[in-house]
Amino acid sequence: MRMSDPPLKPPPRRLILLGSTGSVGSNAVRVIEHLNRTASQRYQVVGLAANKDWAKIVEQAQRLGVRHIALCDNKAAAAARDALPGATIHSGDDAAEALVRSLATETNIVLGAIVGAAGLGATVVALEHGIDMAIANKETLVAAGPLVIPLARRTGARILPVDSEHSAVWQALQTAASPYCPPCDVHDDVRRIILTASGGPLRDAAPDEIRLATVEQVLAHPTWNMGDKITVDSASLINKALEVIEAHWLFGLAGEQIDVVIHPQSIVHSFVEYRDGSLIAQLGTPDMRTPIQYALTYPHRPTGTAEQLDLTQLRRLDFHPPDHERFPALGLAYDVISMGASTAGAVLSAANEAAVDAFLNRRITFGEITTLIVEALSAIPTQPIASLADVLEADHAARAFVRDRVPNRSEHA
């Protein structure tokens, strides 16, 4: 290149968005459009996947110029084919997996934001091909951590956390002796990590108010704007239990090295405590676009799209320990970690997903969500995970267990 030639632009990073029509997926689209307007590195979306919201995924595909789509629902896929003639539309239960497989050789990163275990197959395919996974779906590591982490280590794929708490830990770890990118075993200098929790909409409620909280009360989150399932998880603190297990797998930490504090303002997203007593925190406004952008642009930090944090407007930052008696779901994380590389996480994740669905459909009370999870963990035998089939078998068993129990409880809803 001659001295007078302009600098060469890097080739665009090509990515697939799994769960593109949900809250995280929609925010990811906004982040990508922002980066393509403002940053030197461009991002090209080559594939989109969703469950059945064909109208929204078609609109996204037209906006982003995407010609490869996956929809689990066959009727929705048929509607998308009519709306996007000439596009490749995968359909059925394994649609996301087929999408990733078909685009594997031309994809740099996959963002996994499909709620529940539905995106597991696609995640495994991406990691098998050595493709970096930006994971916003807690259940991937909770249910299949013993499978996913060794696979990523073997192929060299990076697992880039999108959850605000794990992104905060990841960013705080960059201050250690060497840069960290999960999956990793953190340096001996790290004593523990502390995940923050808003406490959800029921954090100050009495035990009976929690047990009998209505769907409307549970979905009224005071800080974050999230999908229904995640908002319910936040209210029970099962979301924090899932995050503790996820942190165990992402950062190679024992259960006793992972703590939780309630932080209602949701400004400090997590801490890393070092053995010399230093406590490194990551702060920011509660906006999912920031951790999404960091996962997509790591190790760079181009101008973001979220509102900047104004420290002069902070009147107080509160922290207090979680109440395990009012929110017993949190303690289940440590039970699952103590069971080692087993299917216990898959049982916990699937039982919770099925119970939350029953609650949202007003078939059980809010308090029964945790009861059903505890019963499933007690009733369903766990085993070591050797393959994805082991994970899916445990997942199906837990869902069936909850389905069988729910009719007997519906009169209490």
C-alpha positions as CSV (number, residue, x, y, z in Angstrom):
1,M,0.0,0.0,0.0
2,R,1.3,3.4,-0.9
3,M,1.6,6.2,1.7
4,S,-1.1,8.2,0.0
5,D,-3.6,5.3,0.0
6,P,-6.4,5.4,2.5
7,P,-6.3,2.8,5.3
8,L,-8.0,-0.4,4.5
9,K,-11.3,-1.0,6.2
10,P,-11.6,-4.3,8.1
11,P,-14.0,-6.8,6.5
12,P,-17.4,-6.9,8.1
13,R,-18.1,-9.2,11.0
14,R,-20.8,-11.6,9.9
15,L,-23.3,-12.8,12.6
16,I,-26.4,-14.8,13.2
17,L,-29.1,-13.6,15.7
18,L,-30.9,-16.4,17.4
19,G,-34.1,-15.1,19.1
20,S,-34.0,-11.9,17.0
21,T,-37.6,-10.9,17.7
22,G,-37.3,-10.9,21.6
23,S,-36.1,-8.2,23.9
24,V,-32.4,-9.0,23.6
25,G,-32.6,-9.7,19.9
26,S,-34.4,-6.5,19.1
27,N,-31.8,-4.5,21.1
28,A,-29.0,-6.3,19.3
29,V,-30.5,-5.1,16.0
30,R,-30.5,-1.5,17.3
31,V,-26.9,-1.9,18.4
32,I,-25.8,-3.3,15.1
33,E,-27.5,-0.5,13.2
34,H,-25.8,2.0,15.5
35,L,-22.4,0.5,15.0
36,N,-22.8,0.4,11.3
37,R,-23.5,4.2,11.4
38,T,-20.8,5.2,13.8
39,A,-17.9,2.6,14.0
40,S,-15.1,1.7,11.6
41,Q,-15.9,-2.0,12.0
42,R,-19.1,-3.0,10.2
43,Y,-21.4,-5.9,11.1
44,Q,-23.4,-7.9,8.6
45,V,-26.3,-10.0,9.8
46,V,-26.5,-13.1,7.7
47,G,-29.2,-15.1,9.5
48,L,-32.1,-14.5,11.9
49,A,-34.0,-17.0,14.0
50,A,-37.2,-16.8,16.1
51,N,-40.1,-19.0,17.2
52,K,-43.2,-17.8,15.4
53,D,-43.2,-14.0,15.1
54,W,-42.9,-14.0,11.3
55,A,-44.1,-10.4,10.8
56,K,-41.3,-9.0,13.0
57,I,-38.6,-11.3,11.6
58,V,-39.6,-10.4,8.0
59,E,-39.4,-6.7,8.9
60,Q,-35.9,-7.2,10.4
61,A,-34.8,-9.2,7.4
62,Q,-35.9,-6.5,5.0
63,R,-34.2,-3.8,7.2
64,L,-30.9,-5.7,7.4
65,G,-30.9,-7.4,4.0
66,V,-31.0,-10.9,5.4
67,R,-31.9,-13.8,3.2
68,H,-31.6,-16.7,5.6
69,I,-34.3,-17.2,8.3
70,A,-35.3,-19.8,10.8
71,L,-38.8,-20.1,12.3
72,C,-39.8,-23.0,14.6
73,D,-43.5,-22.7,13.9
74,N,-44.3,-24.2,10.5
75,K,-47.3,-21.9,9.8
76,A,-45.2,-18.8,10.6
77,A,-42.4,-20.1,8.3
78,A,-45.0,-20.5,5.5
79,A,-46.1,-16.9,6.0
80,A,-42.5,-15.7,5.9
81,R,-41.9,-17.6,2.6
82,D,-44.8,-15.7,1.1
83,A,-43.5,-12.4,2.4
84,L,-39.8,-13.0,1.4
85,P,-39.8,-14.7,-2.0
86,G,-36.4,-16.1,-2.8
87,A,-35.2,-16.2,0.8
88,T,-34.1,-19.5,2.5
89,I,-36.6,-20.2,5.3
90,H,-35.8,-23.1,7.7
91,S,-38.7,-24.4,9.8
92,G,-39.5,-26.9,12.5
93,D,-38.0,-27.6,15.9
94,D,-34.4,-27.8,14.6
95,A,-34.8,-24.7,12.4
96,A,-32.2,-22.6,14.3
97,E,-29.7,-25.5,14.3
98,A,-30.2,-25.9,10.5
99,L,-29.7,-22.2,10.0
100,V,-26.4,-22.1,11.9
101,R,-25.1,-25.2,10.1
102,S,-25.9,-23.8,6.7
103,L,-24.1,-20.6,7.4
104,A,-21.2,-21.9,9.6
105,T,-18.4,-21.3,7.1
106,E,-19.3,-17.7,6.6
107,T,-20.2,-16.7,10.2
108,N,-17.9,-15.0,12.8
109,I,-20.2,-14.8,15.7
110,V,-23.6,-16.1,16.8
111,L,-25.7,-14.2,19.4
112,G,-27.9,-16.7,21.3
113,A,-31.0,-15.1,22.8
114,I,-33.6,-17.9,22.4
115,V,-35.3,-18.3,25.8
116,G,-35.0,-21.7,27.4
117,A,-33.4,-24.9,26.0
118,A,-34.7,-24.3,22.5
119,G,-31.4,-22.8,21.3
120,L,-29.1,-25.6,22.7
121,G,-28.7,-27.4,19.4
122,A,-27.8,-24.3,17.5
123,T,-25.3,-23.3,20.2
124,V,-23.6,-26.7,20.0
125,V,-23.3,-26.5,16.2
126,A,-21.8,-23.0,16.4
127,L,-19.2,-24.2,18.9
128,E,-18.4,-27.3,17.0
129,H,-17.4,-25.0,14.1
130,G,-15.3,-22.8,16.4
131,I,-17.7,-19.9,16.0
132,D,-17.8,-17.4,18.9
133,M,-21.0,-17.5,20.9
134,A,-22.4,-14.3,22.5
135,I,-24.8,-15.9,25.0
136,A,-27.8,-14.0,26.4
137,N,-29.6,-17.2,27.3
138,K,-28.9,-18.3,30.8
139,E,-30.3,-21.8,30.2
140,T,-27.5,-22.7,27.8
141,L,-24.8,-22.9,30.4
142,V,-27.2,-23.9,33.3
143,A,-28.5,-26.9,31.4
144,A,-25.5,-27.9,29.3
145,G,-22.4,-26.2,30.9
146,P,-20.7,-29.6,31.3
147,L,-21.1,-30.1,27.5
148,V,-20.7,-26.6,26.2
149,I,-17.6,-25.5,28.1
150,P,-15.3,-28.4,27.2
151,L,-16.5,-28.1,23.5
152,A,-15.6,-24.4,23.4
153,R,-12.2,-25.1,24.9
154,R,-11.6,-27.9,22.4
155,T,-12.5,-25.8,19.3
156,G,-11.2,-22.5,20.6
157,A,-14.5,-20.7,20.3
158,R,-15.1,-17.9,22.8
159,I,-18.2,-17.6,24.9
160,L,-19.0,-13.9,25.2
161,P,-21.5,-13.2,28.1
162,V,-24.3,-10.8,27.3
163,D,-26.1,-10.9,30.7
164,S,-25.3,-7.6,32.3
165,E,-23.9,-9.3,35.5
166,H,-21.6,-11.7,33.7
167,S,-20.5,-9.0,31.3
168,A,-19.6,-6.9,34.4
169,V,-17.5,-9.7,35.9
170,W,-15.8,-10.3,32.5
171,Q,-15.0,-6.6,32.3
172,A,-13.7,-6.4,35.8
173,L,-11.5,-9.4,35.2
174,Q,-9.7,-7.5,32.4
175,T,-7.7,-5.8,35.2
176,A,-6.0,-9.0,36.2
177,A,-2.6,-10.1,35.1
178,S,-3.8,-11.2,31.6
179,P,-6.9,-10.6,29.6
180,Y,-9.7,-13.0,30.2
181,C,-12.3,-14.3,27.7
182,P,-14.6,-17.1,28.7
183,P,-14.5,-20.0,29.0
184,C,-11.6,-19.5,31.4
185,D,-10.3,-20.3,34.9
186,V,-9.7,-17.0,36.7
187,H,-6.4,-16.1,38.1
188,D,-5.5,-17.1,41.7
189,D,-5.6,-13.4,42.6
190,V,-9.4,-13.5,42.5
191,R,-11.0,-14.3,45.8
192,R,-14.7,-14.2,44.7
193,I,-17.2,-12.5,42.4
194,I,-20.4,-10.8,43.6
195,L,-23.4,-10.7,41.3
196,T,-25.9,-7.9,41.9
197,A,-29.7,-8.4,41.8
198,S,-32.3,-5.7,41.7
199,G,-34.5,-7.9,43.9
200,G,-37.4,-7.6,41.4
201,P,-40.9,-6.2,42.0
202,L,-41.4,-8.3,45.2
203,R,-38.2,-7.5,47.0
204,D,-40.0,-5.7,49.9
205,A,-43.1,-7.9,49.9
206,A,-44.1,-10.1,52.9
207,P,-44.0,-13.9,52.5
208,D,-47.7,-14.3,51.9
209,E,-47.7,-11.4,49.3
210,I,-44.9,-13.2,47.5
211,R,-46.6,-16.5,47.5
212,L,-49.8,-15.2,46.1
213,A,-48.5,-12.4,43.9
214,T,-50.5,-11.9,40.7
215,V,-49.1,-12.1,37.2
216,E,-49.6,-8.3,36.9
217,Q,-47.6,-7.6,40.1
218,V,-44.8,-10.0,39.1
219,L,-44.4,-8.4,35.6
220,A,-44.1,-4.9,37.0
221,H,-40.3,-4.8,37.2
222,P,-39.0,-1.6,38.8
223,T,-35.8,-1.3,36.8
224,W,-35.4,-3.5,33.7
225,N,-37.6,-3.9,30.6
226,M,-37.4,-7.6,29.8
227,G,-39.5,-10.4,28.4
228,D,-42.2,-12.0,30.6
229,K,-40.3,-15.2,31.4
230,I,-37.1,-13.3,32.5
231,T,-39.2,-10.8,34.5
232,V,-40.9,-13.7,36.4
233,D,-37.5,-15.3,37.0
234,S,-36.3,-11.9,38.5
235,A,-39.2,-11.8,40.9
236,S,-38.5,-15.2,42.3
237,L,-34.7,-14.7,42.2
238,I,-34.4,-17.9,40.2
239,N,-32.8,-15.7,37.6
240,K,-30.0,-15.1,40.0
241,A,-29.7,-18.8,40.8
242,L,-29.3,-19.4,37.0
243,E,-26.7,-16.7,36.9
244,V,-24.7,-18.2,39.8
245,I,-24.6,-21.5,37.9
246,E,-23.7,-19.7,34.7
247,A,-20.8,-17.9,36.4
248,H,-19.6,-21.2,37.8
249,W,-19.2,-22.5,34.2
250,L,-18.0,-19.3,32.5
251,F,-15.3,-18.4,34.9
252,G,-14.3,-21.8,36.5
253,L,-15.3,-20.7,40.0
254,A,-16.5,-22.9,42.9
255,G,-19.9,-22.2,44.4
256,E,-18.4,-20.6,47.5
257,Q,-16.6,-18.1,45.3
258,I,-19.9,-16.7,43.9
259,D,-22.0,-14.4,46.1
260,V,-25.1,-12.4,45.5
261,V,-26.2,-9.0,46.9
262,I,-29.4,-7.1,46.4
263,H,-28.8,-3.7,44.8
264,P,-32.1,-2.0,44.0
265,Q,-30.7,0.8,41.8
266,S,-29.2,-1.7,39.3
267,I,-26.2,0.7,38.6
268,V,-23.4,-1.6,39.8
269,H,-23.8,-4.7,37.6
270,S,-21.3,-6.9,39.5
271,F,-18.1,-7.0,41.5
272,V,-14.8,-8.9,41.4
273,E,-13.0,-9.1,44.7
274,Y,-9.3,-9.8,44.6
275,R,-7.2,-11.4,47.4
276,D,-5.5,-8.1,48.3
277,G,-8.9,-6.7,49.3
278,S,-9.5,-4.6,46.1
279,L,-13.1,-4.7,44.8
280,I,-13.5,-3.9,41.1
281,A,-17.0,-3.0,40.0
282,Q,-18.5,-2.2,36.6
283,L,-21.2,0.5,36.7
284,G,-23.6,1.8,34.0
285,T,-27.2,2.6,33.3
286,P,-29.5,-0.4,33.3
287,D,-29.6,-0.9,29.5
288,M,-29.0,-4.2,27.8
289,R,-27.5,-2.5,24.7
290,T,-24.2,-1.9,26.6
291,P,-23.4,-5.6,27.3
292,I,-24.7,-6.6,23.9
293,Q,-22.3,-4.1,22.3
294,Y,-19.3,-5.2,24.4
295,A,-19.9,-8.8,23.4
296,L,-20.0,-7.9,19.7
297,T,-17.1,-5.5,19.7
298,Y,-14.7,-7.0,22.3
299,P,-11.9,-6.1,22.9
300,H,-12.8,-2.7,21.4
301,R,-15.1,0.0,22.9
302,P,-16.6,2.2,20.2
303,T,-19.1,4.9,21.2
304,G,-22.2,3.3,22.7
305,T,-25.9,3.9,22.2
306,A,-27.1,3.7,25.8
307,E,-27.6,6.7,28.0
308,Q,-24.4,7.8,29.9
309,L,-24.3,7.4,33.7
310,D,-24.3,10.7,35.5
311,L,-22.6,10.2,38.8
312,T,-23.7,13.5,40.1
313,Q,-27.3,12.4,40.0
314,L,-26.7,9.3,42.1
315,R,-28.0,10.0,45.6
316,R,-27.3,6.5,47.0
317,L,-26.3,3.0,46.1
318,D,-27.8,0.4,48.4
319,F,-26.6,-3.2,49.0
320,H,-27.9,-5.8,51.3
321,P,-27.9,-9.6,51.5
322,P,-30.7,-11.7,49.9
323,D,-33.4,-13.1,52.1
324,H,-33.2,-16.9,51.4
325,E,-36.3,-17.6,53.5
326,R,-38.5,-15.3,51.4
327,F,-36.7,-16.3,48.1
328,P,-35.6,-19.9,48.5
329,A,-35.0,-20.4,44.8
330,L,-31.6,-18.7,45.0
331,G,-30.2,-21.4,47.2
332,L,-30.9,-24.0,44.5
333,A,-28.0,-22.8,42.5
334,Y,-25.5,-24.0,45.1
335,D,-27.3,-27.4,45.3
336,V,-26.9,-27.8,41.6
337,I,-23.2,-26.8,41.5
338,S,-22.5,-29.3,44.3
339,M,-23.9,-32.1,42.1
340,G,-21.0,-31.5,39.6
341,A,-21.1,-32.0,35.8
342,S,-24.6,-33.6,35.9
343,T,-28.1,-33.1,34.4
344,A,-29.2,-31.3,37.6
345,G,-28.9,-27.9,35.9
346,A,-31.1,-29.2,33.0
347,V,-33.7,-30.3,35.4
348,L,-33.7,-27.0,37.3
349,S,-33.9,-25.0,34.1
350,A,-36.6,-27.0,32.4
351,A,-38.8,-27.3,35.6
352,N,-38.6,-23.6,36.1
353,E,-39.5,-22.8,32.4
354,A,-42.5,-25.1,32.6
355,A,-43.6,-23.7,36.0
356,V,-43.2,-20.1,34.8
357,D,-45.4,-20.9,31.8
358,A,-48.0,-22.4,34.1
359,F,-47.9,-19.3,36.3
360,L,-48.2,-16.9,33.3
361,N,-51.2,-18.9,32.2
362,R,-52.7,-18.5,35.7
363,R,-52.7,-22.3,36.4
364,I,-50.5,-22.1,39.6
365,T,-49.7,-19.5,42.2
366,F,-46.4,-17.6,42.1
367,G,-45.1,-19.4,45.2
368,E,-45.6,-22.8,43.5
369,I,-43.0,-22.1,40.9
370,T,-40.1,-22.7,43.4
371,T,-42.0,-25.6,45.0
372,L,-42.3,-27.4,41.6
373,I,-38.6,-26.9,40.9
374,V,-37.6,-28.4,44.3
375,E,-39.9,-31.3,43.7
376,A,-38.5,-32.0,40.2
377,L,-34.9,-31.9,41.5
378,S,-35.8,-34.4,44.2
379,A,-37.8,-36.7,42.0
380,I,-35.8,-36.9,38.8
381,P,-32.5,-38.8,39.0
382,T,-29.5,-37.0,37.7
383,Q,-26.6,-38.4,35.7
384,P,-23.3,-37.2,34.2
385,I,-23.7,-35.4,30.8
386,A,-22.0,-37.2,27.9
387,S,-24.0,-35.7,25.0
388,L,-26.7,-33.3,24.1
389,A,-29.1,-36.2,24.2
390,D,-28.5,-36.5,28.0
391,V,-29.4,-32.8,28.5
392,L,-32.5,-33.0,26.3
393,E,-33.7,-36.2,28.1
394,A,-33.4,-34.5,31.5
395,D,-35.1,-31.4,30.1
396,H,-38.1,-33.4,28.8
397,A,-38.4,-35.4,32.0
398,A,-38.5,-32.1,34.1
399,R,-41.2,-30.6,31.8
400,A,-43.3,-33.7,32.0
401,F,-43.0,-33.8,35.7
402,V,-44.3,-30.2,36.0
403,R,-47.1,-30.9,33.5
404,D,-48.2,-33.9,35.5
405,R,-48.2,-31.9,38.8
406,V,-49.9,-28.7,37.6
407,P,-53.5,-30.1,37.1
408,N,-53.5,-31.0,40.8
409,R,-52.6,-27.4,41.7
410,S,-54.7,-25.4,39.3
411,E,-57.5,-24.9,41.8
412,H,-55.0,-22.8,44.0
413,A,-54.1,-20.4,41.2
